[in-house]
Amino acid sequence: MNDKLIYSIPARFRRIENLHILFWLIKDACWALNLHVPGLIMIVPTVLAALVITWQTRKITSELVHNLAVVFWIFANCTWMIGEFYGWDEGLFGLRHMALIPFGIGLAILGVYYGMYYSSQRFRAKMTRQTEDALKQELDQHPVKSA
């Protein structure tokens, strides 16, 4: 792997990613402050932003799998939060334990990806080509505007 390579992401993708971080922080702050209604409301924009990011990066497998893992992480996080809000988080079938299902799915997605990535030089080369092609296509469709 060449550490001198620069990986860039289109600015329009980065804006929604930054907004997603804001939504997630607000949701988790509501959770920490035990603010049920605002916390539940913030689930919607947090999940929607994660889904938009995942859709935007669907042509770049490495980004797609990580963003899918984030979507499952958020679902797990929201499940756990709801369980704590309403006292449904204890016991074998409590929402805290149920949150392990989406956490596990996200981990499995990344486990398969990294298993393939680190075991196959051909797969790594394919991922590099795919990323370069997707970014070139993005630049062709949305040319950079000069200041």
C-alpha positions in Angstrom: 0.0 0.0 0.0 1.4 3.4 -1.0 1.1 5.8 2.0 1.8 8.8 -0.3 -1.5 8.3 -2.2 -4.1 10.9 -1.3 -7.7 9.8 -1.0 -10.3 12.4 -1.6 -14.0 12.4 -1.4 -16.4 14.8 -3.3 -17.3 17.8 -1.2 -21.1 17.2 -1.7 -20.5 13.8 0.0 -18.5 15.4 2.8 -21.2 17.9 3.6 -23.8 15.3 4.4 -21.2 13.3 6.4 -20.5 16.3 8.5 -24.3 16.9 9.0 -24.6 13.3 10.0 -22.1 13.7 12.7 -24.1 16.7 14.1 -27.3 14.7 14.1 -25.7 11.7 15.8 -24.1 13.9 18.5 -27.5 15.6 19.2 -29.2 12.3 19.4 -26.6 10.9 21.8 -26.7 14.1 23.9 -30.5 13.7 24.2 -29.9 10.1 25.3 -27.3 11.1 27.9 -29.7 13.9 29.2 -32.6 11.4 29.2 -34.6 13.7 26.8 -36.9 11.0 25.3 -38.9 13.0 22.7 -35.9 14.9 21.2 -33.8 11.7 21.2 -36.5 9.8 19.4 -37.0 12.6 16.9 -33.2 12.7 16.2 -33.3 9.0 15.2 -35.0 10.0 11.9 -32.4 12.5 10.5 -29.5 10.5 11.9 -30.7 7.3 10.1 -31.7 9.2 6.9 -28.3 10.9 6.7 -26.6 7.5 7.1 -28.7 6.0 4.4 -28.0 8.9 2.0 -24.3 8.6 2.6 -24.5 4.8 2.0 -26.4 5.4 -1.2 -23.9 8.1 -2.4 -21.0 5.7 -1.9 -22.6 2.6 -3.4 -20.2 2.6 -6.3 -17.1 2.4 -4.1 -17.2 -1.0 -2.3 -14.8 0.0 0.4 -16.9 3.1 1.3 -20.2 1.2 0.9 -19.3 -1.6 3.4 -18.1 0.9 6.0 -21.2 3.0 5.6 -23.4 -0.1 5.8 -21.7 -1.0 9.0 -22.4 2.5 10.3 -26.1 2.2 9.4 -26.3 -1.0 11.4 -24.3 0.7 14.2 -26.8 3.5 14.3 -29.7 1.0 14.4 -28.1 -0.8 17.3 -27.4 2.5 19.0 -31.0 3.6 18.6 -32.3 0.3 19.8 -30.2 0.5 22.9 -31.3 4.1 23.5 -35.0 3.2 23.2 -34.5 0.3 25.6 -32.9 2.6 28.2 -35.6 5.3 27.7 -38.5 2.9 28.4 -36.9 0.4 30.7 -36.9 -2.3 28.1 -33.1 -2.9 28.1 -32.7 -5.6 30.8 -33.0 -9.3 30.5 -32.2 -11.8 27.8 -34.6 -10.3 25.3 -34.0 -6.7 26.4 -33.2 -4.1 23.8 -29.6 -3.8 25.0 -29.1 -7.5 24.0 -31.2 -7.1 20.8 -28.9 -4.3 19.8 -26.2 -7.0 19.5 -28.0 -8.2 16.3 -27.4 -5.0 14.2 -23.9 -4.6 15.9 -23.1 -8.1 14.8 -24.4 -7.6 11.2 -22.1 -4.5 10.9 -19.2 -6.4 12.3 -19.9 -9.3 9.9 -20.0 -7.0 6.9 -16.6 -5.5 7.8 -15.2 -8.9 8.8 -16.0 -10.4 5.3 -14.6 -7.2 3.6 -11.4 -7.2 5.5 -11.0 -10.9 5.3 -11.1 -10.6 1.5 -9.1 -7.4 1.4 -6.1 -8.7 3.4 -6.2 -12.2 1.9 -6.3 -11.2 -1.8 -4.0 -8.9 -3.6 -6.3 -9.1 -6.6 -9.2 -7.9 -4.5 -7.2 -5.0 -3.2 -6.2 -4.0 -6.7 -9.8 -4.3 -7.8 -10.9 -2.0 -4.9 -8.3 0.5 -5.9 -9.4 0.5 -9.6 -13.1 0.7 -8.6 -12.5 3.7 -6.3 -10.4 5.5 -8.9 -13.1 4.9 -11.6 -16.0 6.0 -9.3 -14.1 9.2 -8.3 -13.3 9.9 -12.0 -16.9 9.4 -12.9 -18.0 11.7 -10.1 -15.7 14.4 -11.3 -16.9 14.0 -14.9 -20.5 14.3 -13.8 -19.9 17.2 -11.3 -16.9 19.2 -12.5 -15.0 21.2 -10.0 -15.9 24.9 -10.1 -13.1 27.3 -10.0 -13.2 30.2 -7.5 
